[in-house]
């Protein structure tokens, strides 16, 4: 049966919206999302005139919606029917797949044989920042195994300039050694550590990366302490802002994302650099902060 054009125009957006909701529900993880999944199925059942067994119907609905979503996603990519909700759902689901497959993805990422627990896309963004802004020092809060510090040092090797100061409360054995890396033991919110790094920095230009404890209060304090060192036009990066449902669920909770939100309410000196979202997937959404004044 072919619907009149006026009817189709009214129905299509509703079907699109439903496909997005159902797509998200298929990947549900939290109890609230599972309840949404069940509620969505019940709503869909009401419009399906089929008396087949309930389990078979659910499988059929999943296949139907998956095919419908694929068609909508293809239409968005082709530009035939651009849809921001469809694209957001697609990117968010890939982000969750990538993050929760950590054993084969970000915890299985090495740079020149050294483990680096970041996405290659974020590492590439750091490479661009180092090339374009030419910082004198990368100040990293949160060393862990030293993989990202080593990455920054080797990027400085390529540009022939720069050093890395990396801070952590715990020393780890086997961290990579490099003449450009200085390891400091302590908290990134310890006034003594901050003063020591300030003195070492002098009037040189830093790129600051916050990747230590992700508790909201801690990150907010880091932002207040370290942001004054960032010159206009340069960046401060808050890592793992994707936690707390943006779009992944982790043990971190809302910490980094909420801390950035708090910080941006306090100052007009920094803005979210949305150009850093260009690869679609980043573990630091709204975490690349650029100083503008």
N, C-alpha and C positions, 0 to 999 in steps of 0.2 A: 504494500500500500504506500502510495506517495502522498506525503503530507503537504498541504498548501504552504506556500512560502511564509506567510504570516505566522502560522502555527510552528513551523520549524524554527523560526527566529526566536520564538518564546521558549521552546523546549531545549534547544542546543546548549545555551549557557547553563541551564540547570544540570544537564547531563555532564557537561564539562566539570562543573563544580563538584558533582558527586564523584566523578572519576578521581579527582584530586584527593578528596577526603578518603575514599576507599583505598587508594594507593598508599596513602600514609598509614591507614589502619592495618594494611597487610603486613607492614613492617613493625607493628606495635611492639613495645618492650615493657612499658610501665603498666601497672594495674589499671590506671585511668585510661590508657590507650587501648588496652584489651577490652574494656567496657565499651569504648567508642567503637571498636571493631564489631562487637556483638550488636550494638545499637544500629550500626550502619547496615549490617546484614539483615536485621529485622525490617528496616525501612525498605531495603531493596526487595526483600521477599514480598512485600505488599504489592509491588508493581510487576512481579513476575507471575504470569498466569500459567503456572506449572505445578502439577500435583506429584512430581517425582519425590523420591525419598530425600529427607532434609540434607543428609551428608553429601549425596550426589549433587544436589542443588547448589550447595556451598562451593563445591569444586567447580561446577559449571559457571557460577557467578565469578569466581576468582579468574577463571580463564577469560570470560567475557570482558571483565573490567580490565584485565591486563592487556588484551588486544585493543580495547578502546583507548587505553592510556597510550599504548604504543602509537596508535594512529594520531592521537592528539599531539604527542611529542614530535612525531615526524612532521606534522603540519606546522608546528611552532618552528622547528629547525629550518624548514623550507621557506618560512615566511608567509605561508598561505593563510594561517590563522595564528598570529603571534599571541602567546599566552604566558604572562609572567607567573601565574600560579602553577601552571604545568612545569615551567622551567625550574622554579624554586623547588617543587616537589622532587623533580628528577635529580637535581644537584644535591639536595639534602639527603636523598636516599643513597646516592653514591658515596657521599661524605660519611654517612653512618656505616655503610658497608666497608669502606676503606679503614675507618678508625677501629671498628670492632673486629676486623681481620688482622689485628696488629702483628700476630706472629709471622704473617707473610708480607706485611706492608711496612708500616713505619718503624716497628721494632726489628725489622730485617733490612734496614737501609744502611749502607756503608759508603763512606767517602774515602777513597784511597786505602781501603781495608780497615778503616776505623768506624765503629758503630756511631751513627748519628740519628737520634730519635726525633726526626722531623720529616716532613714530606719533601720530596725533591722540588716541588713547586715553591714551597716557602724558602728553601735553600737558594733557589734561583732568584727569588726576589731579593734576598740578602746580597747576593752577588751583584745585582743591578744597583742596589743602594750603595754598596762599597765603591763600585765603579763611578756612579754618577755624583755622589756626594763627597767622596774622598775623605772619609773621617780619618783622624789621626789615631784614634783608639776606639776599639769596641769594648764597652763595659758590659759584661754579661753577669747578671744575677741568677745563679743556678747553674753550676758546672756539670753536676752528675758525673758521667764518665769522661767528659772532656771532648766529645766528638764534635760538637758545634764550635768550641773554641779552636780546635784544630782546623776545622773548615775555614773559619774566619782568618786564621793565621796564613793558611795557604792562599786564600784570596788576596791577602796583603802581599804575599810573595809575588803574585802575578802583577799587581799594580806597582810593586817596588816601594811600598810605603805602609807604615802602620803597625800597631801592636794590639794585643788582646789582654785585658785584665778581667779575670773571671773569678767569681766569688761563690763559695758554698760553705754551709755549716759542717759538712762531712767530707773528709778526705777519702778518695777512692783509690785503690791500688791500680797500677797499670795505666794511668792516664797518659795520653800521648805527650811527648816532650817536643818543644819547638822553641827556638830562641825568641820568637815574638810573643810567647804566652807567659803571663805571670799568674800563678794560682794564689788566691788569697783564701784563708780559712776564717769564717765568721758569718754573721748575718748581714744581709744586704740592707737591713734597717738599723744596724748598729751604728750610732753616731761616730764611733771611732773608725769603723771601716769606711764610712762615707767620707770622713775628714781625710783619711789616708789616701783614698782614691782621688779626691779633689786636689790634694797637694801634688800627687803624681801626675795628674792631668794637666795642671797649670792652665795656660791659655789655649791649649790644643782642643780640637773639635772632636767630640765623641759621637758614636752611634750607640744608643743604650738599648739593651735587650733584657727584659724582665721575665725570667723563667724559673724562679725559685718556688717557694711555697705559694700555692694558689688560693689561699684563704683570702676572702674579700678584704678584711681589715689590713692584712699584710701587704697585698698588692696596692691598695689605696695609699698606704704609708710610703711604699716604694715610689709611687708616682709623685707624691709630694716632695720626697727627698731628692730624687734624681732629675726630675723634669727641669729644674732651674739650670742644669748644666747643658741643656740642649739648645744650640743656637737656632735662630730663625732660619727656616728652610730645611732643617734636618729632622730626623725621625727618632722617636722612642717607640719601641715595639713591646706590647704586652702579649705574651704567648698564651696559647690555649684558651682563648676567649670563646672557643666553640663549645666549651663545657656548659652544663646547666641547660641543655636543650637548644643550643645554637649551632648546629642542630643535634649534637650528640649528648647522651646522658652518661656522666662519669661520676667517680667518687669525689671529684673536685667540687661538684655543686655549682652554684652560681658565681663563685668567687671572682675570676678575672673579668668577665663581662660586666658584672655589677660594679666592680671597682672602677672600671673605665667610665661607666655611666656616671658614677659619683664624681669622678675627677672632672669630667667635662661639664658638669653642673657648676663646678667651683671656678673654672677658668675659661677664658675665651682665647687663651694663648695657643691652644692646640685644637686641631680638627681631625676627624677620621679621614685618612687618605684612601678614598674608595678606588683609586687607580690600582691599589694593591690587591683588589679583589678580581683582577682581570683574568686569572686562570680558573675562576669558579671555585675550585677547592683550595681553601687555606685553613690551617688550624687556628688562625688568628683573625677571624672576622671582626672588624671594627677595632682591631688591636694595633694596626699600623697608624700611629698618631704623628702628625706632622705639625711642627711649630710654625705658626703663621704670624706671630707678633711678640 
